[in-house]
């Protein structure tokens, strides 16, 4: 039996997810996500085995099409792993997927994309009915970068909008009599992650929580950002299942499990390594999403490395650069960055704030990125000189 790595368990519900339990006094479970295309059965199965060997309790895969659903059907008999499906815009695929997985994750901010004539409450009822009929748990996965536009417009800041979204969907799901669910509230800013999870846990103490710093980025920075959030939350008894979301090549995805497990073990042993708060509030901040099966061009990982290396000269300037690997999270997750890149199959979309600069080939985009960065630095330097 897995060692129970907990300090102060919260009195949450304990829910069944395949062969494990989440919440209450159950051991903290560790998750990761396949970076391979789900339709590439050999590669996906190899990655599942890689993650299982590293100690993954749950393994997430993305389903965006009927072809992915067919691949899942063929994959299921070949592994006993606890599988989590990551639903994106097409919530209706849940019905085809549920018989083959242990948990369904949906993002409230994506429910408005399809069938706009159907209410959010009806869509949630559909998901709850499917989960109940197929013995599946659920995760309500809220991300700062993809909040329902209506809620975002009503709130004073992204954190309040994210909280409102989580509360709304907890009420909808519980109102339907379904309790086998966890909640996540992810941001790329570890300090905001700590703040929002503590606020949610205070108001909804019975709901198990999945911890994560989304787009934590490459090592070692990604592990540091994750540790800052996890150390503060786990030591307070907050967190029932976790993921370290790191930008890694496919053959190194096991490091997500290693990083998360090490943090849990260190917290249990009273070993805290977090760097000072100032690390995150001053200087260059390069954010990159974890490689996953939604990435449409594997060159994304190499591009993220190039961005980190090429911008090192600007580390003293307070500039945020976001590098996103797909169309699902790319547009929204880059809005709050000074410079954002979200990657398509053949081109990279370059943004400056919310404004699009252009779409460039992978071997061309760095030149345009550096031009924009130089302009931003020149503006900041001028302001300092004038001040």
C-alpha positions as CSV (number, residue, x, y, z in Angstrom):
1,X,0.0,0.0,0.0
2,X,1.3,3.5,-0.8
3,X,2.7,5.4,2.1
4,X,0.3,8.1,3.3
5,X,2.2,11.2,2.8
6,X,0.1,13.7,4.7
7,X,0.6,16.3,7.4
8,X,-2.8,17.7,8.2
9,X,-5.7,16.0,6.3
10,X,-8.7,18.2,5.7
11,X,-12.1,16.7,6.4
12,X,-12.9,16.3,2.7
13,X,-15.0,13.6,1.1
14,X,-13.1,10.5,0.0
15,X,-13.9,9.5,-3.5
16,X,-13.1,6.4,-5.5
17,X,-11.1,6.8,-8.8
18,X,-10.4,3.4,-10.2
19,X,-8.0,1.5,-8.0
20,X,-7.2,4.6,-5.8
21,X,-9.1,6.9,-3.4
22,X,-8.7,10.7,-3.4
23,X,-9.5,12.9,-0.4
24,X,-9.9,12.5,3.4
25,X,-7.1,10.4,4.8
26,X,-6.2,8.7,1.5
27,X,-2.6,9.0,0.3
28,X,-1.8,12.0,-1.9
29,X,-2.0,10.8,-5.5
30,X,0.4,11.9,-8.2
31,X,-0.7,12.5,-11.8
32,X,0.8,13.2,-15.2
33,X,-0.4,13.5,-18.8
34,X,0.6,11.8,-22.0
35,X,2.4,14.0,-24.5
36,X,1.9,11.7,-27.4
37,X,-0.9,11.8,-29.9
38,X,-3.7,9.5,-28.6
39,X,-4.1,8.0,-32.0
40,X,-0.4,6.9,-32.0
41,X,-1.2,3.7,-30.0
42,X,2.3,2.4,-29.6
43,X,3.8,5.7,-28.5
44,X,0.9,6.4,-26.1
45,X,1.0,2.9,-24.5
46,X,4.8,3.3,-24.1
47,X,4.3,6.6,-22.4
48,X,1.7,5.2,-20.1
49,X,4.1,2.5,-19.1
50,X,6.9,5.0,-18.6
51,X,4.6,7.1,-16.3
52,X,3.4,4.0,-14.4
53,X,7.0,2.9,-13.8
54,X,7.7,6.3,-12.3
55,X,4.8,5.9,-9.9
56,X,1.9,7.7,-11.5
57,X,-1.4,7.0,-9.8
58,X,-3.5,8.6,-12.6
59,X,-2.6,9.2,-16.2
60,X,-4.4,11.8,-18.3
61,X,-4.9,11.6,-22.1
62,X,-6.6,14.2,-24.4
63,X,-9.6,13.3,-26.5
64,X,-10.6,15.9,-29.2
65,X,-12.1,13.7,-32.0
66,X,-13.8,10.5,-32.9
67,X,-10.4,9.1,-34.0
68,X,-9.1,9.7,-30.5
69,X,-12.1,7.9,-29.1
70,X,-11.5,4.9,-31.3
71,X,-7.8,4.9,-30.2
72,X,-8.9,4.9,-26.6
73,X,-11.1,1.9,-27.2
74,X,-8.1,0.0,-28.6
75,X,-5.8,1.3,-25.9
76,X,-8.0,0.3,-22.9
77,X,-7.5,-3.5,-23.0
78,X,-3.7,-3.0,-23.1
79,X,-3.3,-1.2,-19.8
80,X,-4.8,-1.3,-16.3
81,X,-3.7,2.2,-15.5
82,X,-6.2,4.6,-14.0
83,X,-7.0,6.8,-17.0
84,X,-8.3,10.4,-16.9
85,X,-9.8,11.9,-20.0
86,X,-9.2,15.6,-20.6
87,X,-12.3,17.0,-22.4
88,X,-11.9,20.2,-24.2
89,X,-14.6,22.0,-26.2
90,X,-16.6,19.0,-27.3
91,X,-18.2,17.9,-24.0
92,X,-20.5,15.5,-26.0
93,X,-17.6,13.1,-26.5
94,X,-17.9,12.2,-22.8
95,X,-20.6,9.6,-23.6
96,X,-18.3,7.7,-25.9
97,X,-15.3,8.0,-23.6
98,X,-16.7,7.2,-20.1
99,X,-16.8,3.4,-20.4
100,X,-13.1,3.3,-20.9
101,X,-11.8,5.7,-18.2
102,X,-11.9,6.2,-14.4
103,X,-12.2,10.0,-14.4
104,X,-13.5,12.8,-16.7
105,X,-12.0,16.3,-16.4
106,X,-13.8,19.2,-17.9
107,X,-13.0,22.9,-18.0
108,X,-16.0,25.1,-17.2
109,X,-14.5,27.9,-19.4
110,X,-14.8,25.7,-22.5
111,X,-18.5,24.7,-22.1
112,X,-19.7,27.8,-24.0
113,X,-17.8,26.9,-27.3
114,X,-20.1,24.1,-28.6
115,X,-23.9,24.1,-28.8
116,X,-24.4,27.7,-27.6
117,X,-28.1,27.2,-27.6
118,X,-27.7,24.6,-24.8
119,X,-27.4,26.0,-21.3
120,X,-24.3,25.4,-19.1
121,X,-26.5,23.7,-16.5
122,X,-27.8,21.2,-19.1
123,X,-24.3,20.5,-20.3
124,X,-23.2,19.8,-16.8
125,X,-26.2,17.5,-16.2
126,X,-25.2,15.6,-19.3
127,X,-21.6,15.1,-18.0
128,X,-22.9,14.1,-14.5
129,X,-25.3,11.6,-16.0
130,X,-22.6,10.1,-18.1
131,X,-20.2,9.9,-15.2
132,X,-22.8,8.3,-12.9
133,X,-23.8,5.7,-15.5
134,X,-20.2,4.6,-16.1
135,X,-18.8,4.6,-12.6
136,X,-16.5,7.6,-13.3
137,X,-15.3,10.3,-11.0
138,X,-15.0,13.9,-12.3
139,X,-12.7,16.9,-12.0
140,X,-13.9,20.4,-12.4
141,X,-10.8,22.0,-13.8
142,X,-10.7,25.8,-13.7
143,X,-7.8,27.7,-15.4
144,X,-7.2,31.4,-15.0
145,X,-6.5,31.7,-18.8
146,X,-9.7,30.1,-19.9
147,X,-12.5,31.4,-17.7
148,X,-16.0,31.7,-19.0
149,X,-16.1,35.2,-20.6
150,X,-19.4,36.0,-18.9
151,X,-18.0,35.3,-15.4
152,X,-14.7,37.1,-16.3
153,X,-16.6,40.2,-17.2
154,X,-18.5,40.3,-14.0
155,X,-15.5,39.8,-11.6
156,X,-13.0,42.4,-10.4
157,X,-10.0,40.2,-11.2
158,X,-9.2,36.7,-12.7
159,X,-8.9,35.1,-9.2
160,X,-12.4,36.1,-8.2
161,X,-13.7,35.0,-11.6
162,X,-12.0,31.6,-11.2
163,X,-13.5,31.2,-7.7
164,X,-17.0,32.2,-9.0
165,X,-16.7,29.6,-11.7
166,X,-15.6,26.9,-9.3
167,X,-18.4,27.7,-6.9
168,X,-21.0,27.8,-9.6
169,X,-20.0,24.4,-11.0
170,X,-19.7,22.8,-7.5
171,X,-23.3,23.9,-6.9
172,X,-24.5,22.6,-10.2
173,X,-22.8,19.2,-9.7
174,X,-23.8,18.8,-6.1
175,X,-27.3,20.0,-6.9
176,X,-27.6,16.9,-9.2
177,X,-26.7,14.6,-6.3
178,X,-23.2,13.9,-7.6
179,X,-20.3,14.0,-5.1
180,X,-17.5,12.0,-6.8
181,X,-15.6,15.0,-8.0
182,X,-12.5,17.1,-7.3
183,X,-11.7,20.7,-8.1
184,X,-8.6,22.4,-9.5
185,X,-8.0,26.2,-9.7
186,X,-4.8,26.7,-11.7
187,X,-2.7,29.7,-12.5
188,X,0.8,30.0,-13.9
189,X,1.6,32.2,-10.9
190,X,2.4,30.1,-7.8
191,X,1.6,32.8,-5.4
192,X,-1.9,33.2,-6.9
193,X,-2.3,29.4,-6.8
194,X,-1.6,29.4,-3.0
195,X,-4.0,32.3,-2.5
196,X,-6.9,30.8,-4.5
197,X,-6.6,27.3,-3.1
198,X,-6.6,28.6,0.5
199,X,-9.7,30.7,-0.2
200,X,-11.6,27.9,-1.9
201,X,-10.6,25.4,0.9
202,X,-11.9,27.8,3.5
203,X,-15.3,28.0,1.9
204,X,-15.7,24.5,0.6
205,X,-13.8,22.3,3.1
206,X,-15.5,19.1,2.0
207,X,-14.3,19.1,-1.6
208,X,-11.0,17.2,-2.5
209,X,-8.5,19.4,-4.4
210,X,-6.2,18.7,-7.3
211,X,-3.1,20.9,-7.1
212,X,-1.1,22.3,-10.0
213,X,0.7,25.3,-11.3
214,X,-0.3,25.4,-14.9
215,X,2.4,26.1,-17.5
216,X,5.1,25.9,-14.8
217,X,7.6,25.6,-17.6
218,X,11.0,24.0,-18.0
219,X,13.4,22.7,-15.4
220,X,14.7,23.9,-13.0
221,X,12.3,26.9,-12.9
222,X,9.2,24.8,-13.4
223,X,10.1,22.6,-10.4
224,X,10.8,25.7,-8.3
225,X,7.4,27.3,-9.1
226,X,5.6,24.1,-8.4
227,X,7.5,23.6,-5.1
228,X,6.6,27.2,-4.0
229,X,2.9,26.5,-4.3
230,X,2.9,22.8,-3.1
231,X,5.0,23.4,0.0
232,X,2.7,26.1,1.3
233,X,-0.5,24.2,0.5
234,X,0.4,20.7,1.4
235,X,1.9,21.8,4.7
236,X,-1.5,23.4,5.4
237,X,-3.3,20.2,4.7
238,X,-4.6,21.4,1.3
239,X,-4.1,19.1,-1.7
240,X,-5.4,15.5,-2.3
241,X,-3.9,14.8,-5.7
242,X,-1.2,16.8,-7.6
243,X,0.6,17.3,-10.9
244,X,3.8,19.1,-11.8
245,X,3.1,20.6,-15.2
246,X,6.5,20.7,-16.9
247,X,7.6,21.4,-20.4
248,X,9.5,18.2,-21.3
249,X,10.4,16.0,-24.2
250,X,8.2,12.9,-24.6
251,X,10.8,10.6,-23.2
252,X,11.3,12.7,-20.1
253,X,7.6,13.0,-19.0
254,X,8.4,10.7,-16.0
255,X,10.2,13.7,-14.4
256,X,6.7,15.2,-13.7
257,X,6.1,12.3,-11.3
258,X,9.6,12.5,-9.8
259,X,9.3,16.2,-9.1
260,X,5.9,16.0,-7.6
261,X,6.7,13.0,-5.5
262,X,9.9,14.5,-4.2
263,X,8.1,17.7,-3.1
264,X,5.5,15.6,-1.2
265,X,8.2,13.5,0.5
266,X,10.1,16.7,1.5
267,X,7.0,18.3,3.0
268,X,6.3,15.2,4.9
269,X,9.8,15.2,6.2
270,X,9.7,18.9,7.1
271,X,12.3,19.8,4.4
272,X,11.3,23.1,2.7
273,X,13.3,24.5,-0.1
274,X,11.2,27.3,-1.6
275,X,13.1,30.3,-2.7
276,X,12.1,33.8,-1.5
277,X,8.9,35.4,-2.8
278,X,10.9,37.9,-4.8
279,X,12.0,35.2,-7.2
280,X,8.6,35.4,-8.8
281,X,7.9,39.1,-8.6
282,X,11.0,40.5,-10.2
283,X,12.7,40.0,-13.5
284,X,12.0,37.9,-16.6
285,X,9.3,35.2,-16.3
286,X,9.1,32.6,-19.1
287,X,6.0,30.5,-18.9
288,X,5.5,27.4,-21.0
289,X,2.8,24.8,-20.9
290,X,3.5,21.1,-20.3
291,X,3.9,19.1,-23.5
292,X,0.8,17.0,-24.1
293,X,-1.1,15.2,-26.9
294,X,-2.8,18.5,-27.9
295,X,0.5,19.9,-29.1
296,X,0.2,20.1,-32.9
297,X,3.9,20.3,-33.7
298,X,6.7,18.7,-31.6
299,X,8.9,21.7,-32.4
300,X,7.0,23.5,-29.6
301,X,9.3,22.0,-26.9
302,X,12.5,23.1,-28.7
303,X,11.0,26.5,-29.3
304,X,10.3,26.9,-25.6
305,X,14.0,26.1,-24.9
306,X,15.1,28.6,-27.6
307,X,13.0,31.3,-26.0
308,X,14.4,30.7,-22.6
309,X,18.0,30.7,-23.8
310,X,17.7,33.7,-26.2
311,X,16.0,35.9,-23.6
312,X,18.4,35.2,-20.7
313,X,20.0,38.6,-21.3
314,X,16.7,40.3,-20.2
315,X,16.5,38.5,-16.9
316,X,16.6,41.7,-14.9
317,X,13.6,43.2,-16.7
318,X,10.0,42.6,-15.5
319,X,8.7,40.9,-18.7
320,X,6.5,37.9,-19.0
321,X,6.8,35.7,-22.0
322,X,4.3,32.8,-22.5
323,X,4.9,29.9,-24.9
324,X,1.8,27.7,-25.5
325,X,1.7,24.5,-27.4
326,X,-1.8,24.4,-28.8
327,X,-5.0,26.2,-30.0
328,X,-7.0,25.1,-27.0
329,X,-5.1,27.1,-24.3
330,X,-2.9,29.2,-26.4
331,X,-5.1,32.2,-27.2
332,X,-6.4,32.8,-23.7
333,X,-3.3,31.8,-21.7
334,X,-1.1,34.3,-23.6
335,X,-3.4,37.3,-23.0
336,X,-1.9,38.4,-19.8
337,X,1.8,38.0,-21.0
338,X,3.8,40.9,-22.3
339,X,4.7,38.6,-25.2
340,X,2.9,35.4,-26.1
341,X,3.5,32.6,-28.6
342,X,1.0,29.9,-29.3
343,X,1.9,27.2,-31.7
344,X,0.0,25.7,-34.6
345,X,0.9,22.9,-37.0
346,X,3.1,25.0,-39.2
347,X,3.1,28.5,-37.8
348,X,3.5,30.2,-34.4
349,X,1.1,33.1,-33.5
350,X,3.0,35.9,-31.9
351,X,1.1,38.3,-29.6
352,X,2.0,41.4,-27.7
353,X,-0.4,41.5,-24.8
354,X,-3.8,40.8,-26.3
355,X,-2.8,42.1,-29.8
356,X,-1.6,39.7,-32.5
357,X,1.7,40.7,-34.1
358,X,1.5,38.0,-36.8
359,X,1.9,34.3,-37.6
360,X,5.4,33.1,-38.5
361,X,7.1,29.9,-39.4
362,X,8.9,28.1,-36.6
363,X,12.3,29.0,-38.0
364,X,11.3,32.7,-38.3
365,X,9.4,33.5,-35.2
366,X,12.4,34.0,-32.9
367,X,13.6,37.0,-35.0
368,X,10.2,38.7,-34.6
369,X,10.0,37.8,-30.9
370,X,13.4,39.4,-30.2
371,X,12.4,42.6,-32.0
372,X,9.3,42.9,-29.9
373,X,11.3,42.2,-26.7
374,X,13.9,44.8,-27.6
375,X,11.1,47.4,-28.0
376,X,9.5,46.5,-24.7
377,X,12.9,46.7,-22.9
378,X,13.6,50.1,-24.6
379,X,10.3,51.4,-23.4
380,X,10.9,50.2,-19.9
381,X,14.4,51.6,-19.9
382,X,13.1,55.0,-21.1
383,X,10.5,55.1,-18.3
384,X,13.2,54.4,-15.7
385,X,15.4,57.1,-17.1
386,X,12.6,59.7,-17.1
387,X,11.5,58.6,-13.6
